[in-house]
Amino acid sequence: MTERSIQQLLDLTGKVAIVTGAAGWLGSAMSRALAEAGATLVVTSRDAERAAEFAATLPGNGHIGLALSQEETDEIPAFVAEVVARLGRVDVLVNNAYGTTAPSIDSATAEDFDRAYHAGVTAYFLLAREVRNHLSSRGAPGSIINIASMYGVVASYPDAYAGLPVNSPPNYHGLKGGLIHLTRHLAVYWAADRVRVNAISPGAFPSQKVKDSQPEFIERLNSKVPMGRMGEPEELKGLVVLLASDAGSYLTGQNILVDGGWTAW
């Protein structure tokens, strides 16, 4: 076997990647990373027009934007079939979309949990299985990347939120912990099919809106991070390309924390 260069290992030319929730704060950076590495992207949003507009901003050619709601799980098989019909293949799935309620511990309801799990665990699993079945039918290797959170690994600090108009939703913690374990489970069952399944768990990556409107909250969070600052979306770009590409071909079943050292305390 001829040893390949790092440039060859990271090259995604000819690969097709689906990124859900692609136009969001973190999704947009990860989408750009995959496009910059040569992949053709299918990017999703609840709004088809927004997805198409975002796809047009990506470097390279052939990217498409499609509407997909995580709540409408019955649509997932048809969605994957449409991608295959239009682009001929799928090689990479980045399960990133999330958007549901954010209740406090005192106000959370059963519906809050049901909606969160449906969008952030059930939909992720069903999308992953459709992509795995497609890859298996082709006899091709592939990569599934679930976007979890450090809050699926550790609890939040109550003092970081006390007295501020922000909270740390219990349904979010529950679903991200479940997603991380689901990632491990799928990885061991699908390894024989050469389908790798990994999770990325970002630490605190607040949006610009939150940073601008909640400076005290940001300072409290900064104090919890050994590096003393929040993460920037571009700091996920290298990892998502690693996991999607042959450079990560011996990585599966892993949950990789990108948290500035938060969970190392």
Contacts in CASP RR format, 6 or more apart in sequence:
PFRMAT RR
TARGET T0000
AUTHOR 0000-0000-0000
METHOD contacts of the structure
MODEL  1
MTERSIQQLLDLTGKVAIVTGAAGWLGSAMSRALAEAGATLVVTSRDAER
AAEFAATLPGNGHIGLALSQEETDEIPAFVAEVVARLGRVDVLVNNAYGT
TAPSIDSATAEDFDRAYHAGVTAYFLLAREVRNHLSSRGAPGSIINIASM
YGVVASYPDAYAGLPVNSPPNYHGLKGGLIHLTRHLAVYWAADRVRVNAI
SPGAFPSQKVKDSQPEFIERLNSKVPMGRMGEPEELKGLVVLLASDAGSY
LTGQNILVDGGWTAW
4 246 0 8 1.000
6 247 0 8 1.000
8 246 0 8 1.000
9 245 0 8 1.000
9 246 0 8 1.000
9 247 0 8 1.000
9 248 0 8 1.000
9 249 0 8 1.000
10 37 0 8 1.000
10 241 0 8 1.000
10 242 0 8 1.000
10 245 0 8 1.000
10 246 0 8 1.000
10 247 0 8 1.000
11 37 0 8 1.000
11 38 0 8 1.000
11 245 0 8 1.000
12 34 0 8 1.000
12 37 0 8 1.000
12 38 0 8 1.000
12 39 0 8 1.000
12 92 0 8 1.000
12 241 0 8 1.000
12 244 0 8 1.000
12 245 0 8 1.000
13 38 0 8 1.000
13 39 0 8 1.000
14 38 0 8 1.000
14 39 0 8 1.000
14 40 0 8 1.000
14 91 0 8 1.000
15 38 0 8 1.000
15 39 0 8 1.000
15 40 0 8 1.000
15 91 0 8 1.000
15 92 0 8 1.000
15 244 0 8 1.000
16 39 0 8 1.000
16 40 0 8 1.000
16 41 0 8 1.000
16 42 0 8 1.000
16 83 0 8 1.000
16 87 0 8 1.000
16 88 0 8 1.000
16 89 0 8 1.000
16 90 0 8 1.000
16 91 0 8 1.000
16 92 0 8 1.000
17 34 0 8 1.000
17 39 0 8 1.000
17 40 0 8 1.000
17 41 0 8 1.000
17 42 0 8 1.000
17 90 0 8 1.000
17 91 0 8 1.000
17 92 0 8 1.000
17 93 0 8 1.000
17 94 0 8 1.000
17 244 0 8 1.000
18 41 0 8 1.000
18 42 0 8 1.000
18 43 0 8 1.000
18 44 0 8 1.000
18 80 0 8 1.000
18 83 0 8 1.000
18 90 0 8 1.000
18 92 0 8 1.000
18 93 0 8 1.000
18 94 0 8 1.000
18 127 0 8 1.000
18 131 0 8 1.000
19 27 0 8 1.000
19 30 0 8 1.000
19 31 0 8 1.000
19 34 0 8 1.000
19 41 0 8 1.000
19 42 0 8 1.000
19 43 0 8 1.000
19 44 0 8 1.000
19 94 0 8 1.000
19 96 0 8 1.000
20 44 0 8 1.000
20 68 0 8 1.000
20 70 0 8 1.000
20 94 0 8 1.000
20 95 0 8 1.000
20 96 0 8 1.000
20 97 0 8 1.000
20 127 0 8 1.000
21 27 0 8 1.000
21 43 0 8 1.000
21 44 0 8 1.000
21 45 0 8 1.000
21 96 0 8 1.000
21 97 0 8 1.000
21 98 0 8 1.000
22 28 0 8 1.000
22 30 0 8 1.000
22 31 0 8 1.000
22 41 0 8 1.000
22 43 0 8 1.000
22 44 0 8 1.000
22 45 0 8 1.000
22 51 0 8 1.000
22 54 0 8 1.000
22 65 0 8 1.000
22 96 0 8 1.000
23 31 0 8 1.000
23 43 0 8 1.000
23 45 0 8 1.000
23 50 0 8 1.000
23 51 0 8 1.000
23 53 0 8 1.000
23 54 0 8 1.000
25 205 0 8 1.000
25 207 0 8 1.000
25 233 0 8 1.000
26 96 0 8 1.000
26 147 0 8 1.000
26 202 0 8 1.000
26 205 0 8 1.000
26 233 0 8 1.000
26 236 0 8 1.000
27 94 0 8 1.000
27 96 0 8 1.000
27 233 0 8 1.000
28 54 0 8 1.000
28 233 0 8 1.000
29 233 0 8 1.000
29 234 0 8 1.000
29 236 0 8 1.000
29 237 0 8 1.000
30 94 0 8 1.000
30 96 0 8 1.000
30 233 0 8 1.000
30 236 0 8 1.000
30 237 0 8 1.000
30 240 0 8 1.000
31 41 0 8 1.000
31 43 0 8 1.000
31 54 0 8 1.000
31 58 0 8 1.000
32 58 0 8 1.000
32 59 0 8 1.000
32 237 0 8 1.000
33 236 0 8 1.000
33 237 0 8 1.000
33 238 0 8 1.000
33 240 0 8 1.000
33 241 0 8 1.000
34 41 0 8 1.000
34 92 0 8 1.000
34 94 0 8 1.000
34 240 0 8 1.000
34 241 0 8 1.000
34 244 0 8 1.000
35 41 0 8 1.000
35 58 0 8 1.000
35 59 0 8 1.000
35 60 0 8 1.000
35 63 0 8 1.000
36 59 0 8 1.000
36 237 0 8 1.000
37 241 0 8 1.000
37 244 0 8 1.000
37 245 0 8 1.000
38 60 0 8 1.000
39 91 0 8 1.000
39 92 0 8 1.000
39 244 0 8 1.000
40 61 0 8 1.000
40 62 0 8 1.000
40 63 0 8 1.000
40 87 0 8 1.000
41 55 0 8 1.000
41 58 0 8 1.000
41 63 0 8 1.000
41 64 0 8 1.000
42 63 0 8 1.000
42 64 0 8 1.000
42 65 0 8 1.000
42 66 0 8 1.000
42 83 0 8 1.000
42 87 0 8 1.000
42 90 0 8 1.000
43 51 0 8 1.000
43 54 0 8 1.000
43 55 0 8 1.000
43 58 0 8 1.000
43 63 0 8 1.000
43 64 0 8 1.000
43 65 0 8 1.000
43 66 0 8 1.000
44 51 0 8 1.000
44 65 0 8 1.000
44 66 0 8 1.000
44 67 0 8 1.000
44 68 0 8 1.000
44 79 0 8 1.000
44 97 0 8 1.000
45 51 0 8 1.000
45 54 0 8 1.000
45 65 0 8 1.000
45 67 0 8 1.000
45 68 0 8 1.000
46 67 0 8 1.000
46 68 0 8 1.000
46 69 0 8 1.000
47 67 0 8 1.000
48 65 0 8 1.000
48 66 0 8 1.000
48 67 0 8 1.000
51 65 0 8 1.000
51 66 0 8 1.000
51 67 0 8 1.000
52 64 0 8 1.000
52 65 0 8 1.000
54 65 0 8 1.000
55 63 0 8 1.000
55 64 0 8 1.000
55 65 0 8 1.000
56 63 0 8 1.000
64 86 0 8 1.000
64 87 0 8 1.000
66 79 0 8 1.000
66 82 0 8 1.000
66 83 0 8 1.000
68 75 0 8 1.000
68 76 0 8 1.000
68 79 0 8 1.000
68 97 0 8 1.000
69 75 0 8 1.000
70 97 0 8 1.000
70 98 0 8 1.000
70 99 0 8 1.000
70 118 0 8 1.000
70 119 0 8 1.000
70 120 0 8 1.000
70 123 0 8 1.000
71 115 0 8 1.000
71 118 0 8 1.000
71 119 0 8 1.000
71 123 0 8 1.000
73 118 0 8 1.000
73 122 0 8 1.000
73 123 0 8 1.000
73 126 0 8 1.000
76 123 0 8 1.000
76 126 0 8 1.000
76 127 0 8 1.000
76 130 0 8 1.000
77 130 0 8 1.000
80 90 0 8 1.000
80 127 0 8 1.000
80 130 0 8 1.000
80 131 0 8 1.000
80 134 0 8 1.000
83 90 0 8 1.000
84 90 0 8 1.000
84 134 0 8 1.000
89 134 0 8 1.000
89 138 0 8 1.000
89 140 0 8 1.000
90 131 0 8 1.000
90 134 0 8 1.000
90 135 0 8 1.000
91 135 0 8 1.000
91 140 0 8 1.000
91 142 0 8 1.000
91 143 0 8 1.000
92 142 0 8 1.000
92 143 0 8 1.000
92 144 0 8 1.000
92 145 0 8 1.000
92 244 0 8 1.000
93 127 0 8 1.000
93 128 0 8 1.000
93 131 0 8 1.000
93 143 0 8 1.000
93 144 0 8 1.000
93 145 0 8 1.000
94 145 0 8 1.000
94 147 0 8 1.000
94 240 0 8 1.000
94 244 0 8 1.000
95 120 0 8 1.000
95 123 0 8 1.000
95 124 0 8 1.000
95 127 0 8 1.000
95 128 0 8 1.000
95 144 0 8 1.000
95 145 0 8 1.000
95 146 0 8 1.000
95 147 0 8 1.000
96 147 0 8 1.000
97 119 0 8 1.000
97 120 0 8 1.000
97 123 0 8 1.000
98 119 0 8 1.000
98 120 0 8 1.000
98 147 0 8 1.000
99 119 0 8 1.000
100 112 0 8 1.000
100 115 0 8 1.000
100 116 0 8 1.000
100 119 0 8 1.000
100 120 0 8 1.000
100 171 0 8 1.000
101 111 0 8 1.000
101 112 0 8 1.000
101 115 0 8 1.000
101 116 0 8 1.000
101 169 0 8 1.000
101 171 0 8 1.000
102 167 0 8 1.000
102 169 0 8 1.000
102 172 0 8 1.000
103 109 0 8 1.000
103 112 0 8 1.000
103 167 0 8 1.000
103 169 0 8 1.000
103 170 0 8 1.000
103 171 0 8 1.000
104 167 0 8 1.000
104 169 0 8 1.000
105 167 0 8 1.000
105 170 0 8 1.000
108 169 0 8 1.000
108 170 0 8 1.000
108 171 0 8 1.000
112 169 0 8 1.000
112 171 0 8 1.000
113 170 0 8 1.000
113 171 0 8 1.000
113 174 0 8 1.000
115 171 0 8 1.000
116 169 0 8 1.000
116 171 0 8 1.000
116 172 0 8 1.000
116 174 0 8 1.000
116 175 0 8 1.000
117 171 0 8 1.000
117 175 0 8 1.000
120 175 0 8 1.000
120 179 0 8 1.000
121 175 0 8 1.000
121 178 0 8 1.000
121 179 0 8 1.000
121 182 0 8 1.000
124 146 0 8 1.000
124 179 0 8 1.000
124 182 0 8 1.000
125 182 0 8 1.000
125 186 0 8 1.000
128 144 0 8 1.000
128 146 0 8 1.000
128 186 0 8 1.000
128 197 0 8 1.000
131 144 0 8 1.000
131 195 0 8 1.000
132 144 0 8 1.000
132 186 0 8 1.000
132 190 0 8 1.000
132 193 0 8 1.000
132 195 0 8 1.000
135 141 0 8 1.000
135 142 0 8 1.000
135 193 0 8 1.000
135 194 0 8 1.000
135 195 0 8 1.000
136 193 0 8 1.000
136 195 0 8 1.000
139 193 0 8 1.000
139 194 0 8 1.000
140 194 0 8 1.000
141 194 0 8 1.000
141 195 0 8 1.000
141 196 0 8 1.000
141 249 0 8 1.000
142 194 0 8 1.000
142 195 0 8 1.000
142 196 0 8 1.000
143 195 0 8 1.000
143 196 0 8 1.000
143 197 0 8 1.000
143 198 0 8 1.000
143 243 0 8 1.000
143 244 0 8 1.000
143 245 0 8 1.000
144 186 0 8 1.000
144 195 0 8 1.000
144 196 0 8 1.000
144 197 0 8 1.000
144 198 0 8 1.000
145 198 0 8 1.000
145 199 0 8 1.000
145 200 0 8 1.000
145 240 0 8 1.000
145 243 0 8 1.000
145 244 0 8 1.000
146 179 0 8 1.000
146 180 0 8 1.000
146 182 0 8 1.000
146 183 0 8 1.000
146 197 0 8 1.000
146 198 0 8 1.000
146 199 0 8 1.000
146 200 0 8 1.000
147 199 0 8 1.000
147 200 0 8 1.000
147 202 0 8 1.000
148 176 0 8 1.000
148 177 0 8 1.000
148 179 0 8 1.000
148 180 0 8 1.000
148 183 0 8 1.000
148 199 0 8 1.000
148 200 0 8 1.000
148 201 0 8 1.000
148 255 0 8 1.000
149 172 0 8 1.000
149 176 0 8 1.000
149 201 0 8 1.000
149 202 0 8 1.000
149 203 0 8 1.000
150 201 0 8 1.000
150 202 0 8 1.000
150 203 0 8 1.000
150 204 0 8 1.000
150 257 0 8 1.000
150 259 0 8 1.000
150 262 0 8 1.000
150 263 0 8 1.000
151 168 0 8 1.000
151 172 0 8 1.000
151 173 0 8 1.000
151 176 0 8 1.000
151 203 0 8 1.000
152 173 0 8 1.000
152 174 0 8 1.000
152 176 0 8 1.000
152 177 0 8 1.000
152 178 0 8 1.000
152 179 0 8 1.000
152 180 0 8 1.000
152 201 0 8 1.000
153 177 0 8 1.000
153 180 0 8 1.000
153 201 0 8 1.000
153 255 0 8 1.000
153 257 0 8 1.000
153 263 0 8 1.000
154 262 0 8 1.000
154 263 0 8 1.000
155 173 0 8 1.000
156 168 0 8 1.000
156 173 0 8 1.000
157 224 0 8 1.000
159 220 0 8 1.000
160 168 0 8 1.000
160 217 0 8 1.000
160 220 0 8 1.000
160 221 0 8 1.000
160 224 0 8 1.000
161 167 0 8 1.000
161 168 0 8 1.000
161 217 0 8 1.000
164 214 0 8 1.000
164 216 0 8 1.000
164 217 0 8 1.000
165 214 0 8 1.000
166 210 0 8 1.000
166 214 0 8 1.000
166 217 0 8 1.000
176 201 0 8 1.000
179 199 0 8 1.000
180 199 0 8 1.000
180 201 0 8 1.000
180 255 0 8 1.000
183 197 0 8 1.000
183 198 0 8 1.000
183 199 0 8 1.000
183 253 0 8 1.000
183 255 0 8 1.000
184 253 0 8 1.000
184 255 0 8 1.000
186 197 0 8 1.000
187 196 0 8 1.000
187 197 0 8 1.000
187 198 0 8 1.000
187 252 0 8 1.000
187 253 0 8 1.000
187 254 0 8 1.000
188 253 0 8 1.000
190 196 0 8 1.000
190 197 0 8 1.000
191 252 0 8 1.000
196 243 0 8 1.000
196 248 0 8 1.000
196 249 0 8 1.000
196 251 0 8 1.000
196 252 0 8 1.000
196 253 0 8 1.000
197 252 0 8 1.000
197 253 0 8 1.000
198 243 0 8 1.000
198 251 0 8 1.000
198 252 0 8 1.000
198 253 0 8 1.000
198 254 0 8 1.000
198 255 0 8 1.000
198 256 0 8 1.000
199 253 0 8 1.000
199 254 0 8 1.000
199 255 0 8 1.000
199 256 0 8 1.000
200 236 0 8 1.000
200 239 0 8 1.000
200 240 0 8 1.000
200 243 0 8 1.000
200 255 0 8 1.000
200 256 0 8 1.000
200 258 0 8 1.000
201 255 0 8 1.000
201 256 0 8 1.000
201 257 0 8 1.000
201 258 0 8 1.000
201 259 0 8 1.000
202 231 0 8 1.000
202 236 0 8 1.000
202 258 0 8 1.000
202 259 0 8 1.000
203 231 0 8 1.000
203 257 0 8 1.000
203 258 0 8 1.000
203 259 0 8 1.000
203 260 0 8 1.000
203 262 0 8 1.000
204 221 0 8 1.000
204 224 0 8 1.000
204 225 0 8 1.000
204 230 0 8 1.000
204 231 0 8 1.000
204 259 0 8 1.000
204 262 0 8 1.000
205 230 0 8 1.000
205 231 0 8 1.000
205 232 0 8 1.000
205 233 0 8 1.000
205 236 0 8 1.000
206 214 0 8 1.000
206 217 0 8 1.000
206 218 0 8 1.000
206 221 0 8 1.000
206 230 0 8 1.000
210 217 0 8 1.000
210 218 0 8 1.000
211 218 0 8 1.000
211 230 0 8 1.000
218 230 0 8 1.000
221 230 0 8 1.000
222 228 0 8 1.000
222 229 0 8 1.000
222 230 0 8 1.000
224 262 0 8 1.000
224 265 0 8 1.000
225 259 0 8 1.000
225 260 0 8 1.000
225 261 0 8 1.000
225 262 0 8 1.000
226 260 0 8 1.000
226 261 0 8 1.000
226 262 0 8 1.000
226 264 0 8 1.000
226 265 0 8 1.000
227 260 0 8 1.000
227 261 0 8 1.000
228 260 0 8 1.000
231 258 0 8 1.000
231 260 0 8 1.000
235 258 0 8 1.000
236 258 0 8 1.000
239 256 0 8 1.000
239 258 0 8 1.000
241 247 0 8 1.000
242 248 0 8 1.000
242 251 0 8 1.000
243 251 0 8 1.000
243 256 0 8 1.000
257 263 0 8 1.000
END
